[in-house]
Amino acid sequence: MATRTLAFQVSEELLQRIKTFLAKYEQIYHHKLSQKEFLVRIIERELDEAEKDYERITTEQAAEENADVDSGEPDGTEMEVDAQY
């Protein structure tokens, strides 16, 4: 798969937090995780979650729209009818 470069700046504080985390990670798991691997994993995890949320929301919206059509009301509200005899 072709790769592309994604570059962005972060605060010194955030960079230090990342470096501290990666050092602790290496001590605990005895495996060095690069900054790139760490950030790619986070981005992929968040994208997976966002895609699941998007799918759930669009499914819910479609179900609501179908329920609105089934009820005969476009917005899902019930129409009040005054019966006058």
PDB file with SEQRES, HELIX, SHEET and CRYST1 records, atoms N, CA, C and O in Angstrom:
SEQRES   1 A   85  MET ALA THR ARG THR LEU ALA PHE GLN VAL SER GLU GLU          
SEQRES   2 A   85  LEU LEU GLN ARG ILE LYS THR PHE LEU ALA LYS TYR GLU          
SEQRES   3 A   85  GLN ILE TYR HIS HIS LYS LEU SER GLN LYS GLU PHE LEU          
SEQRES   4 A   85  VAL ARG ILE ILE GLU ARG GLU LEU ASP GLU ALA GLU LYS          
SEQRES   5 A   85  ASP TYR GLU ARG ILE THR THR GLU GLN ALA ALA GLU GLU          
SEQRES   6 A   85  ASN ALA ASP VAL ASP SER GLY GLU PRO ASP GLY THR GLU          
SEQRES   7 A   85  MET GLU VAL ASP ALA GLN TYR                                  
HELIX    1 AA1 GLU A   12  TYR A   29  1                                  18    
HELIX    2 AA2 GLN A   35  SER A   71  1                                  37    
CRYST1    1.000    1.000    1.000  90.00  90.00  90.00 P 1           1          
ATOM      1  N   MET A   1       0.849  -1.166   0.000  1.00  0.00           N  
ATOM      2  CA  MET A   1       0.000   0.000   0.000  1.00  0.00           C  
ATOM      3  C   MET A   1       0.903   1.241   0.000  1.00  0.00           C  
ATOM      4  O   MET A   1       1.899   1.286   0.722  1.00  0.00           O  
ATOM      5  N   ALA A   2       0.559   2.220  -0.792  1.00  0.00           N  
ATOM      6  CA  ALA A   2       1.328   3.455  -0.842  1.00  0.00           C  
ATOM      7  C   ALA A   2       1.182   4.201   0.487  1.00  0.00           C  
ATOM      8  O   ALA A   2       0.147   4.128   1.149  1.00  0.00           O  
ATOM      9  N   THR A   3       2.210   4.894   0.846  1.00  0.00           N  
ATOM     10  CA  THR A   3       2.153   5.656   2.100  1.00  0.00           C  
ATOM     11  C   THR A   3       2.241   7.142   1.793  1.00  0.00           C  
ATOM     12  O   THR A   3       2.794   7.557   0.774  1.00  0.00           O  
ATOM     13  N   ARG A   4       1.689   7.918   2.687  1.00  0.00           N  
ATOM     14  CA  ARG A   4       1.713   9.374   2.580  1.00  0.00           C  
ATOM     15  C   ARG A   4       2.201   9.921   3.908  1.00  0.00           C  
ATOM     16  O   ARG A   4       2.120   9.253   4.938  1.00  0.00           O  
ATOM     17  N   THR A   5       2.704  11.136   3.871  1.00  0.00           N  
ATOM     18  CA  THR A   5       3.193  11.784   5.084  1.00  0.00           C  
ATOM     19  C   THR A   5       2.104  12.658   5.676  1.00  0.00           C  
ATOM     20  O   THR A   5       1.451  13.435   4.979  1.00  0.00           O  
ATOM     21  N   LEU A   6       1.928  12.510   6.965  1.00  0.00           N  
ATOM     22  CA  LEU A   6       1.005  13.338   7.721  1.00  0.00           C  
ATOM     23  C   LEU A   6       1.840  14.035   8.791  1.00  0.00           C  
ATOM     24  O   LEU A   6       2.385  13.379   9.678  1.00  0.00           O  
ATOM     25  N   ALA A   7       1.941  15.344   8.712  1.00  0.00           N  
ATOM     26  CA  ALA A   7       2.785  16.075   9.652  1.00  0.00           C  
ATOM     27  C   ALA A   7       1.954  17.116  10.389  1.00  0.00           C  
ATOM     28  O   ALA A   7       1.112  17.790   9.795  1.00  0.00           O  
ATOM     29  N   PHE A   8       2.199  17.236  11.681  1.00  0.00           N  
ATOM     30  CA  PHE A   8       1.528  18.255  12.475  1.00  0.00           C  
ATOM     31  C   PHE A   8       2.388  18.578  13.677  1.00  0.00           C  
ATOM     32  O   PHE A   8       3.241  17.789  14.085  1.00  0.00           O  
ATOM     33  N   GLN A   9       2.154  19.730  14.228  1.00  0.00           N  
ATOM     34  CA  GLN A   9       2.913  20.165  15.396  1.00  0.00           C  
ATOM     35  C   GLN A   9       2.095  19.949  16.650  1.00  0.00           C  
ATOM     36  O   GLN A   9       0.870  20.070  16.636  1.00  0.00           O  
ATOM     37  N   VAL A  10       2.782  19.627  17.736  1.00  0.00           N  
ATOM     38  CA  VAL A  10       2.150  19.473  19.041  1.00  0.00           C  
ATOM     39  C   VAL A  10       2.928  20.304  20.047  1.00  0.00           C  
ATOM     40  O   VAL A  10       4.063  20.708  19.792  1.00  0.00           O  
ATOM     41  N   SER A  11       2.315  20.552  21.175  1.00  0.00           N  
ATOM     42  CA  SER A  11       2.988  21.325  22.212  1.00  0.00           C  
ATOM     43  C   SER A  11       4.143  20.512  22.800  1.00  0.00           C  
ATOM     44  O   SER A  11       4.168  19.284  22.713  1.00  0.00           O  
ATOM     45  N   GLU A  12       5.072  21.207  23.385  1.00  0.00           N  
ATOM     46  CA  GLU A  12       6.204  20.541  24.041  1.00  0.00           C  
ATOM     47  C   GLU A  12       5.692  19.632  25.160  1.00  0.00           C  
ATOM     48  O   GLU A  12       6.219  18.539  25.372  1.00  0.00           O  
ATOM     49  N   GLU A  13       4.678  20.086  25.863  1.00  0.00           N  
ATOM     50  CA  GLU A  13       4.109  19.295  26.956  1.00  0.00           C  
ATOM     51  C   GLU A  13       3.546  17.964  26.440  1.00  0.00           C  
ATOM     52  O   GLU A  13       3.782  16.912  27.034  1.00  0.00           O  
ATOM     53  N   LEU A  14       2.803  18.019  25.337  1.00  0.00           N  
ATOM     54  CA  LEU A  14       2.243  16.790  24.773  1.00  0.00           C  
ATOM     55  C   LEU A  14       3.349  15.864  24.284  1.00  0.00           C  
ATOM     56  O   LEU A  14       3.287  14.656  24.509  1.00  0.00           O  
ATOM     57  N   LEU A  15       4.342  16.405  23.631  1.00  0.00           N  
ATOM     58  CA  LEU A  15       5.450  15.584  23.155  1.00  0.00           C  
ATOM     59  C   LEU A  15       6.141  14.880  24.318  1.00  0.00           C  
ATOM     60  O   LEU A  15       6.481  13.700  24.218  1.00  0.00           O  
ATOM     61  N   GLN A  16       6.349  15.597  25.416  1.00  0.00           N  
ATOM     62  CA  GLN A  16       6.989  14.986  26.588  1.00  0.00           C  
ATOM     63  C   GLN A  16       6.112  13.893  27.189  1.00  0.00           C  
ATOM     64  O   GLN A  16       6.617  12.859  27.627  1.00  0.00           O  
ATOM     65  N   ARG A  17       4.803  14.118  27.209  1.00  0.00           N  
ATOM     66  CA  ARG A  17       3.889  13.086  27.715  1.00  0.00           C  
ATOM     67  C   ARG A  17       3.984  11.832  26.860  1.00  0.00           C  
ATOM     68  O   ARG A  17       4.007  10.717  27.381  1.00  0.00           O  
ATOM     69  N   ILE A  18       4.041  12.018  25.546  1.00  0.00           N  
ATOM     70  CA  ILE A  18       4.156  10.873  24.632  1.00  0.00           C  
ATOM     71  C   ILE A  18       5.464  10.127  24.887  1.00  0.00           C  
ATOM     72  O   ILE A  18       5.477   8.901  24.991  1.00  0.00           O  
ATOM     73  N   LYS A  19       6.553  10.867  24.985  1.00  0.00           N  
ATOM     74  CA  LYS A  19       7.849  10.230  25.220  1.00  0.00           C  
ATOM     75  C   LYS A  19       7.872   9.476  26.552  1.00  0.00           C  
ATOM     76  O   LYS A  19       8.420   8.377  26.637  1.00  0.00           O  
ATOM     77  N   THR A  20       7.281  10.064  27.584  1.00  0.00           N  
ATOM     78  CA  THR A  20       7.217   9.413  28.892  1.00  0.00           C  
ATOM     79  C   THR A  20       6.394   8.134  28.799  1.00  0.00           C  
ATOM     80  O   THR A  20       6.786   7.096  29.332  1.00  0.00           O  
ATOM     81  N   PHE A  21       5.265   8.214  28.128  1.00  0.00           N  
ATOM     82  CA  PHE A  21       4.423   7.034  27.953  1.00  0.00           C  
ATOM     83  C   PHE A  21       5.184   5.940  27.219  1.00  0.00           C  
ATOM     84  O   PHE A  21       5.155   4.781  27.634  1.00  0.00           O  
ATOM     85  N   LEU A  22       5.861   6.291  26.140  1.00  0.00           N  
ATOM     86  CA  LEU A  22       6.576   5.289  25.347  1.00  0.00           C  
ATOM     87  C   LEU A  22       7.707   4.650  26.141  1.00  0.00           C  
ATOM     88  O   LEU A  22       7.977   3.460  25.978  1.00  0.00           O  
ATOM     89  N   ALA A  23       8.366   5.414  26.992  1.00  0.00           N  
ATOM     90  CA  ALA A  23       9.418   4.851  27.836  1.00  0.00           C  
ATOM     91  C   ALA A  23       8.817   3.859  28.829  1.00  0.00           C  
ATOM     92  O   ALA A  23       9.376   2.784  29.049  1.00  0.00           O  
ATOM     93  N   LYS A  24       7.685   4.214  29.428  1.00  0.00           N  
ATOM     94  CA  LYS A  24       7.010   3.297  30.360  1.00  0.00           C  
ATOM     95  C   LYS A  24       6.512   2.053  29.622  1.00  0.00           C  
ATOM     96  O   LYS A  24       6.601   0.941  30.141  1.00  0.00           O  
ATOM     97  N   TYR A  25       5.996   2.246  28.428  1.00  0.00           N  
ATOM     98  CA  TYR A  25       5.517   1.131  27.610  1.00  0.00           C  
ATOM     99  C   TYR A  25       6.653   0.132  27.388  1.00  0.00           C  
ATOM    100  O   TYR A  25       6.469  -1.075  27.541  1.00  0.00           O  
ATOM    101  N   GLU A  26       7.810   0.640  27.033  1.00  0.00           N  
ATOM    102  CA  GLU A  26       8.952  -0.241  26.780  1.00  0.00           C  
ATOM    103  C   GLU A  26       9.360  -0.996  28.039  1.00  0.00           C  
ATOM    104  O   GLU A  26       9.700  -2.176  27.970  1.00  0.00           O  
ATOM    105  N   GLN A  27       9.327  -0.322  29.191  1.00  0.00           N  
ATOM    106  CA  GLN A  27       9.679  -0.988  30.454  1.00  0.00           C  
ATOM    107  C   GLN A  27       8.682  -2.098  30.791  1.00  0.00           C  
ATOM    108  O   GLN A  27       9.074  -3.172  31.247  1.00  0.00           O  
ATOM    109  N   ILE A  28       7.416  -1.838  30.568  1.00  0.00           N  
ATOM    110  CA  ILE A  28       6.387  -2.809  30.938  1.00  0.00           C  
ATOM    111  C   ILE A  28       6.320  -3.974  29.960  1.00  0.00           C  
ATOM    112  O   ILE A  28       6.265  -5.133  30.372  1.00  0.00           O  
ATOM    113  N   TYR A  29       6.325  -3.666  28.658  1.00  0.00           N  
ATOM    114  CA  TYR A  29       6.106  -4.704  27.644  1.00  0.00           C  
ATOM    115  C   TYR A  29       7.389  -5.219  26.996  1.00  0.00           C  
ATOM    116  O   TYR A  29       7.348  -6.143  26.184  1.00  0.00           O  
ATOM    117  N   HIS A  30       8.505  -4.633  27.347  1.00  0.00           N  
ATOM    118  CA  HIS A  30       9.808  -5.039  26.792  1.00  0.00           C  
ATOM    119  C   HIS A  30       9.794  -5.014  25.269  1.00  0.00           C  
ATOM    120  O   HIS A  30      10.384  -5.864  24.601  1.00  0.00           O  
ATOM    121  N   HIS A  31       9.110  -4.024  24.755  1.00  0.00           N  
ATOM    122  CA  HIS A  31       9.011  -3.818  23.304  1.00  0.00           C  
ATOM    123  C   HIS A  31       8.973  -2.317  23.077  1.00  0.00           C  
ATOM    124  O   HIS A  31       8.165  -1.600  23.667  1.00  0.00           O  
ATOM    125  N   LYS A  32       9.867  -1.856  22.206  1.00  0.00           N  
ATOM    126  CA  LYS A  32       9.888  -0.428  21.905  1.00  0.00           C  
ATOM    127  C   LYS A  32       8.814  -0.101  20.886  1.00  0.00           C  
ATOM    128  O   LYS A  32       8.728  -0.723  19.827  1.00  0.00           O  
ATOM    129  N   LEU A  33       8.002   0.881  21.221  1.00  0.00           N  
ATOM    130  CA  LEU A  33       6.946   1.357  20.337  1.00  0.00           C  
ATOM    131  C   LEU A  33       7.363   2.750  19.869  1.00  0.00           C  
ATOM    132  O   LEU A  33       7.595   3.644  20.682  1.00  0.00           O  
ATOM    133  N   SER A  34       7.455   2.922  18.568  1.00  0.00           N  
ATOM    134  CA  SER A  34       7.880   4.226  18.051  1.00  0.00           C  
ATOM    135  C   SER A  34       6.750   5.237  18.182  1.00  0.00           C  
ATOM    136  O   SER A  34       5.584   4.873  18.337  1.00  0.00           O  
ATOM    137  N   GLN A  35       7.116   6.505  18.117  1.00  0.00           N  
ATOM    138  CA  GLN A  35       6.102   7.558  18.148  1.00  0.00           C  
ATOM    139  C   GLN A  35       5.120   7.362  16.995  1.00  0.00           C  
ATOM    140  O   GLN A  35       3.911   7.525  17.163  1.00  0.00           O  
ATOM    141  N   LYS A  36       5.643   7.016  15.841  1.00  0.00           N  
ATOM    142  CA  LYS A  36       4.798   6.807  14.664  1.00  0.00           C  
ATOM    143  C   LYS A  36       3.811   5.670  14.909  1.00  0.00           C  
ATOM    144  O   LYS A  36       2.613   5.833  14.678  1.00  0.00           O  
ATOM    145  N   GLU A  37       4.301   4.518  15.374  1.00  0.00           N  
ATOM    146  CA  GLU A  37       3.415   3.383  15.640  1.00  0.00           C  
ATOM    147  C   GLU A  37       2.332   3.760  16.652  1.00  0.00           C  
ATOM    148  O   GLU A  37       1.161   3.419  16.484  1.00  0.00           O  
ATOM    149  N   PHE A  38       2.741   4.460  17.691  1.00  0.00           N  
ATOM    150  CA  PHE A  38       1.824   4.880  18.747  1.00  0.00           C  
ATOM    151  C   PHE A  38       0.720   5.769  18.178  1.00  0.00           C  
ATOM    152  O   PHE A  38      -0.463   5.526  18.416  1.00  0.00           O  
ATOM    153  N   LEU A  39       1.104   6.783  17.439  1.00  0.00           N  
ATOM    154  CA  LEU A  39       0.120   7.722  16.904  1.00  0.00           C  
ATOM    155  C   LEU A  39      -0.764   7.081  15.840  1.00  0.00           C  
ATOM    156  O   LEU A  39      -1.960   7.364  15.783  1.00  0.00           O  
ATOM    157  N   VAL A  40      -0.198   6.227  15.002  1.00  0.00           N  
ATOM    158  CA  VAL A  40      -0.998   5.540  13.987  1.00  0.00           C  
ATOM    159  C   VAL A  40      -2.033   4.643  14.665  1.00  0.00           C  
ATOM    160  O   VAL A  40      -3.184   4.594  14.229  1.00  0.00           O  
ATOM    161  N   ARG A  41      -1.641   3.935  15.725  1.00  0.00           N  
ATOM    162  CA  ARG A  41      -2.592   3.084  16.448  1.00  0.00           C  
ATOM    163  C   ARG A  41      -3.742   3.914  17.029  1.00  0.00           C  
ATOM    164  O   ARG A  41      -4.905   3.521  16.943  1.00  0.00           O  
ATOM    165  N   ILE A  42      -3.409   5.051  17.613  1.00  0.00           N  
ATOM    166  CA  ILE A  42      -4.442   5.912  18.193  1.00  0.00           C  
ATOM    167  C   ILE A  42      -5.388   6.412  17.107  1.00  0.00           C  
ATOM    168  O   ILE A  42      -6.608   6.369  17.271  1.00  0.00           O  
ATOM    169  N   ILE A  43      -4.830   6.879  16.010  1.00  0.00           N  
ATOM    170  CA  ILE A  43      -5.654   7.400  14.918  1.00  0.00           C  
ATOM    171  C   ILE A  43      -6.556   6.298  14.355  1.00  0.00           C  
ATOM    172  O   ILE A  43      -7.742   6.527  14.121  1.00  0.00           O  
ATOM    173  N   GLU A  44      -5.999   5.111  14.139  1.00  0.00           N  
ATOM    174  CA  GLU A  44      -6.798   4.002  13.600  1.00  0.00           C  
ATOM    175  C   GLU A  44      -7.916   3.612  14.564  1.00  0.00           C  
ATOM    176  O   GLU A  44      -9.045   3.365  14.141  1.00  0.00           O  
ATOM    177  N   ARG A  45      -7.605   3.557  15.858  1.00  0.00           N  
ATOM    178  CA  ARG A  45      -8.617   3.203  16.852  1.00  0.00           C  
ATOM    179  C   ARG A  45      -9.747   4.231  16.872  1.00  0.00           C  
ATOM    180  O   ARG A  45     -10.922   3.864  16.911  1.00  0.00           O  
ATOM    181  N   GLU A  46      -9.397   5.502  16.845  1.00  0.00           N  
ATOM    182  CA  GLU A  46     -10.405   6.556  16.867  1.00  0.00           C  
ATOM    183  C   GLU A  46     -11.235   6.566  15.589  1.00  0.00           C  
ATOM    184  O   GLU A  46     -12.444   6.789  15.638  1.00  0.00           O  
ATOM    185  N   LEU A  47     -10.602   6.328  14.456  1.00  0.00           N  
ATOM    186  CA  LEU A  47     -11.348   6.240  13.196  1.00  0.00           C  
ATOM    187  C   LEU A  47     -12.309   5.058  13.205  1.00  0.00           C  
ATOM    188  O   LEU A  47     -13.442   5.179  12.740  1.00  0.00           O  
ATOM    189  N   ASP A  48     -11.866   3.911  13.730  1.00  0.00           N  
ATOM    190  CA  ASP A  48     -12.748   2.748  13.828  1.00  0.00           C  
ATOM    191  C   ASP A  48     -13.968   3.079  14.682  1.00  0.00           C  
ATOM    192  O   ASP A  48     -15.094   2.748  14.309  1.00  0.00           O  
ATOM    193  N   GLU A  49     -13.753   3.728  15.823  1.00  0.00           N  
ATOM    194  CA  GLU A  49     -14.855   4.111  16.709  1.00  0.00           C  
ATOM    195  C   GLU A  49     -15.776   5.121  16.034  1.00  0.00           C  
ATOM    196  O   GLU A  49     -16.998   5.003  16.118  1.00  0.00           O  
ATOM    197  N   ALA A  50     -15.195   6.107  15.370  1.00  0.00           N  
ATOM    198  CA  ALA A  50     -15.998   7.124  14.692  1.00  0.00           C  
ATOM    199  C   ALA A  50     -16.834   6.501  13.577  1.00  0.00           C  
ATOM    200  O   ALA A  50     -17.989   6.879  13.379  1.00  0.00           O  
ATOM    201  N   GLU A  51     -16.254   5.551  12.853  1.00  0.00           N  
ATOM    202  CA  GLU A  51     -16.991   4.875  11.783  1.00  0.00           C  
ATOM    203  C   GLU A  51     -18.138   4.047  12.350  1.00  0.00           C  
ATOM    204  O   GLU A  51     -19.221   4.016  11.767  1.00  0.00           O  
ATOM    205  N   LYS A  52     -17.914   3.376  13.480  1.00  0.00           N  
ATOM    206  CA  LYS A  52     -18.982   2.621  14.138  1.00  0.00           C  
ATOM    207  C   LYS A  52     -20.094   3.562  14.597  1.00  0.00           C  
ATOM    208  O   LYS A  52     -21.277   3.276  14.409  1.00  0.00           O  
ATOM    209  N   ASP A  53     -19.703   4.688  15.201  1.00  0.00           N  
ATOM    210  CA  ASP A  53     -20.692   5.675  15.642  1.00  0.00           C  
ATOM    211  C   ASP A  53     -21.478   6.216  14.460  1.00  0.00           C  
ATOM    212  O   ASP A  53     -22.699   6.357  14.540  1.00  0.00           O  
ATOM    213  N   TYR A  54     -20.802   6.519  13.374  1.00  0.00           N  
ATOM    214  CA  TYR A  54     -21.455   7.031  12.176  1.00  0.00           C  
ATOM    215  C   TYR A  54     -22.465   6.010  11.653  1.00  0.00           C  
ATOM    216  O   TYR A  54     -23.599   6.358  11.322  1.00  0.00           O  
ATOM    217  N   GLU A  55     -22.046   4.762  11.583  1.00  0.00           N  
ATOM    218  CA  GLU A  55     -22.945   3.713  11.104  1.00  0.00           C  
ATOM    219  C   GLU A  55     -24.157   3.573  12.020  1.00  0.00           C  
ATOM    220  O   GLU A  55     -25.284   3.440  11.544  1.00  0.00           O  
ATOM    221  N   ARG A  56     -23.929   3.604  13.335  1.00  0.00           N  
ATOM    222  CA  ARG A  56     -25.028   3.490  14.293  1.00  0.00           C  
ATOM    223  C   ARG A  56     -25.994   4.651  14.142  1.00  0.00           C  
ATOM    224  O   ARG A  56     -27.208   4.449  14.114  1.00  0.00           O  
ATOM    225  N   ILE A  57     -25.466   5.870  14.043  1.00  0.00           N  
ATOM    226  CA  ILE A  57     -26.316   7.060  13.935  1.00  0.00           C  
ATOM    227  C   ILE A  57     -27.112   7.044  12.636  1.00  0.00           C  
ATOM    228  O   ILE A  57     -28.310   7.329  12.640  1.00  0.00           O  
ATOM    229  N   THR A  58     -26.459   6.714  11.526  1.00  0.00           N  
ATOM    230  CA  THR A  58     -27.189   6.697  10.256  1.00  0.00           C  
ATOM    231  C   THR A  58     -28.241   5.590  10.245  1.00  0.00           C  
ATOM    232  O   THR A  58     -29.305   5.761   9.649  1.00  0.00           O  
ATOM    233  N   THR A  59     -27.962   4.463  10.890  1.00  0.00           N  
ATOM    234  CA  THR A  59     -28.949   3.388  10.992  1.00  0.00           C  
ATOM    235  C   THR A  59     -30.139   3.845  11.825  1.00  0.00           C  
ATOM    236  O   THR A  59     -31.288   3.591  11.466  1.00  0.00           O  
ATOM    237  N   GLU A  60     -29.857   4.527  12.952  1.00  0.00           N  
ATOM    238  CA  GLU A  60     -30.935   5.040  13.797  1.00  0.00           C  
ATOM    239  C   GLU A  60     -31.763   6.090  13.055  1.00  0.00           C  
ATOM    240  O   GLU A  60     -32.991   6.098  13.147  1.00  0.00           O  
ATOM    241  N   GLN A  61     -31.095   6.964  12.327  1.00  0.00           N  
ATOM    242  CA  GLN A  61     -31.813   7.998  11.579  1.00  0.00           C  
ATOM    243  C   GLN A  61     -32.693   7.377  10.493  1.00  0.00           C  
ATOM    244  O   GLN A  61     -33.825   7.810  10.277  1.00  0.00           O  
ATOM    245  N   ALA A  62     -32.165   6.362   9.817  1.00  0.00           N  
ATOM    246  CA  ALA A  62     -32.954   5.690   8.785  1.00  0.00           C  
ATOM    247  C   ALA A  62     -34.170   5.012   9.407  1.00  0.00           C  
ATOM    248  O   ALA A  62     -35.259   5.041   8.833  1.00  0.00           O  
ATOM    249  N   ALA A  63     -33.991   4.405  10.575  1.00  0.00           N  
ATOM    250  CA  ALA A  63     -35.106   3.747  11.255  1.00  0.00           C  
ATOM    251  C   ALA A  63     -36.158   4.773  11.657  1.00  0.00           C  
ATOM    252  O   ALA A  63     -37.357   4.523  11.528  1.00  0.00           O  
ATOM    253  N   GLU A  64     -35.704   5.937  12.148  1.00  0.00           N  
ATOM    254  CA  GLU A  64     -36.642   7.003  12.517  1.00  0.00           C  
ATOM    255  C   GLU A  64     -37.398   7.510  11.286  1.00  0.00           C  
ATOM    256  O   GLU A  64     -38.606   7.739  11.345  1.00  0.00           O  
ATOM    257  N   GLU A  65     -36.687   7.683  10.184  1.00  0.00           N  
ATOM    258  CA  GLU A  65     -37.331   8.145   8.960  1.00  0.00           C  
ATOM    259  C   GLU A  65     -38.354   7.126   8.465  1.00  0.00           C  
ATOM    260  O   GLU A  65     -39.435   7.493   8.005  1.00  0.00           O  
ATOM    261  N   ASN A  66     -38.005   5.852   8.563  1.00  0.00           N  
ATOM    262  CA  ASN A  66     -38.952   4.807   8.154  1.00  0.00           C  
ATOM    263  C   ASN A  66     -40.167   4.791   9.065  1.00  0.00           C  
ATOM    264  O   ASN A  66     -41.287   4.572   8.603  1.00  0.00           O  
ATOM    265  N   ALA A  67     -39.956   5.022  10.353  1.00  0.00           N  
ATOM    266  CA  ALA A  67     -41.069   5.063  11.291  1.00  0.00           C  
ATOM    267  C   ALA A  67     -41.962   6.258  10.986  1.00  0.00           C  
ATOM    268  O   ALA A  67     -43.185   6.162  11.096  1.00  0.00           O  
ATOM    269  N   ASP A  68     -41.364   7.384  10.605  1.00  0.00           N  
ATOM    270  CA  ASP A  68     -42.130   8.580  10.253  1.00  0.00           C  
ATOM    271  C   ASP A  68     -42.987   8.318   9.015  1.00  0.00           C  
ATOM    272  O   ASP A  68     -44.147   8.726   8.958  1.00  0.00           O  
ATOM    273  N   VAL A  69     -42.415   7.641   8.036  1.00  0.00           N  
ATOM    274  CA  VAL A  69     -43.157   7.337   6.808  1.00  0.00           C  
ATOM    275  C   VAL A  69     -44.292   6.372   7.126  1.00  0.00           C  
ATOM    276  O   VAL A  69     -45.403   6.523   6.617  1.00  0.00           O  
ATOM    277  N   ASP A  70     -44.013   5.383   7.966  1.00  0.00           N  
ATOM    278  CA  ASP A  70     -45.028   4.405   8.333  1.00  0.00           C  
ATOM    279  C   ASP A  70     -46.192   5.038   9.088  1.00  0.00           C  
ATOM    280  O   ASP A  70     -47.331   4.585   8.972  1.00  0.00           O  
ATOM    281  N   SER A  71     -45.906   6.094   9.867  1.00  0.00           N  
ATOM    282  CA  SER A  71     -46.960   6.738  10.646  1.00  0.00           C  
ATOM    283  C   SER A  71     -47.770   7.713   9.806  1.00  0.00           C  
ATOM    284  O   SER A  71     -48.815   8.197  10.241  1.00  0.00           O  
ATOM    285  N   GLY A  72     -47.291   7.998   8.613  1.00  0.00           N  
ATOM    286  CA  GLY A  72     -47.987   8.934   7.743  1.00  0.00           C  
ATOM    287  C   GLY A  72     -47.628  10.374   8.009  1.00  0.00           C  
ATOM    288  O   GLY A  72     -48.144  11.275   7.348  1.00  0.00           O  
ATOM    289  N   GLU A  73     -46.769  10.602   8.947  1.00  0.00           N  
ATOM    290  CA  GLU A  73     -46.348  11.965   9.292  1.00  0.00           C  
ATOM    291  C   GLU A  73     -44.870  12.122   8.954  1.00  0.00           C  
ATOM    292  O   GLU A  73     -44.057  11.314   9.404  1.00  0.00           O  
ATOM    293  N   PRO A  74     -44.497  13.136   8.175  1.00  0.00           N  
ATOM    294  CA  PRO A  74     -43.104  13.276   7.757  1.00  0.00           C  
ATOM    295  C   PRO A  74     -42.139  13.564   8.895  1.00  0.00           C  
ATOM    296  O   PRO A  74     -40.965  13.203   8.813  1.00  0.00           O  
ATOM    297  N   ASP A  75     -42.613  14.209   9.952  1.00  0.00           N  
ATOM    298  CA  ASP A  75     -41.684  14.551  11.024  1.00  0.00           C  
ATOM    299  C   ASP A  75     -41.861  13.696  12.270  1.00  0.00           C  
ATOM    300  O   ASP A  75     -41.218  13.942  13.290  1.00  0.00           O  
ATOM    301  N   GLY A  76     -42.717  12.709  12.194  1.00  0.00           N  
ATOM    302  CA  GLY A  76     -42.901  11.807  13.309  1.00  0.00           C  
ATOM    303  C   GLY A  76     -43.904  12.298  14.330  1.00  0.00           C  
ATOM    304  O   GLY A  76     -44.214  11.570  15.272  1.00  0.00           O  
ATOM    305  N   THR A  77     -44.419  13.497  14.181  1.00  0.00           N  
ATOM    306  CA  THR A  77     -45.407  14.007  15.119  1.00  0.00           C  
ATOM    307  C   THR A  77     -46.786  13.531  14.707  1.00  0.00           C  
ATOM    308  O   THR A  77     -47.061  13.308  13.528  1.00  0.00           O  
ATOM    309  N   GLU A  78     -47.625  13.383  15.680  1.00  0.00           N  
ATOM    310  CA  GLU A  78     -48.984  12.964  15.372  1.00  0.00           C  
ATOM    311  C   GLU A  78     -49.838  14.188  15.117  1.00  0.00           C  
ATOM    312  O   GLU A  78     -49.695  15.217  15.778  1.00  0.00           O  
ATOM    313  N   MET A  79     -50.705  14.062  14.174  1.00  0.00           N  
ATOM    314  CA  MET A  79     -51.559  15.178  13.816  1.00  0.00           C  
ATOM    315  C   MET A  79     -52.815  15.111  14.682  1.00  0.00           C  
ATOM    316  O   MET A  79     -53.445  14.061  14.807  1.00  0.00           O  
ATOM    317  N   GLU A  80     -53.163  16.239  15.271  1.00  0.00           N  
ATOM    318  CA  GLU A  80     -54.373  16.307  16.074  1.00  0.00           C  
ATOM    319  C   GLU A  80     -55.538  16.634  15.166  1.00  0.00           C  
ATOM    320  O   GLU A  80     -55.450  17.511  14.307  1.00  0.00           O  
ATOM    321  N   VAL A  81     -56.620  15.925  15.365  1.00  0.00           N  
ATOM    322  CA  VAL A  81     -57.806  16.149  14.556  1.00  0.00           C  
ATOM    323  C   VAL A  81     -58.938  16.547  15.505  1.00  0.00           C  
ATOM    324  O   VAL A  81     -59.264  15.823  16.446  1.00  0.00           O  
ATOM    325  N   ASP A  82     -59.521  17.699  15.241  1.00  0.00           N  
ATOM    326  CA  ASP A  82     -60.667  18.138  16.028  1.00  0.00           C  
ATOM    327  C   ASP A  82     -61.918  17.534  15.420  1.00  0.00           C  
ATOM    328  O   ASP A  82     -62.267  17.804  14.270  1.00  0.00           O  
ATOM    329  N   ALA A  83     -62.567  16.735  16.194  1.00  0.00           N  
ATOM    330  CA  ALA A  83     -63.819  16.139  15.703  1.00  0.00           C  
ATOM    331  C   ALA A  83     -64.950  17.059  16.095  1.00  0.00           C  
ATOM    332  O   ALA A  83     -65.185  17.292  17.280  1.00  0.00           O  
ATOM    333  N   GLN A  84     -65.646  17.582  15.113  1.00  0.00           N  
ATOM    334  CA  GLN A  84     -66.793  18.462  15.369  1.00  0.00           C  
ATOM    335  C   GLN A  84     -68.021  17.806  14.793  1.00  0.00           C  
ATOM    336  O   GLN A  84     -68.066  17.447  13.617  1.00  0.00           O  
ATOM    337  N   TYR A  85     -69.003  17.658  15.631  1.00  0.00           N  
ATOM    338  CA  TYR A  85     -70.237  17.023  15.186  1.00  0.00           C  
ATOM    339  C   TYR A  85     -71.329  18.029  15.160  1.00  0.00           C  
ATOM    340  O   TYR A  85     -72.463  17.700  14.811  1.00  0.00           O  
TER     341      TYR A  85                                                      
END                                                                             
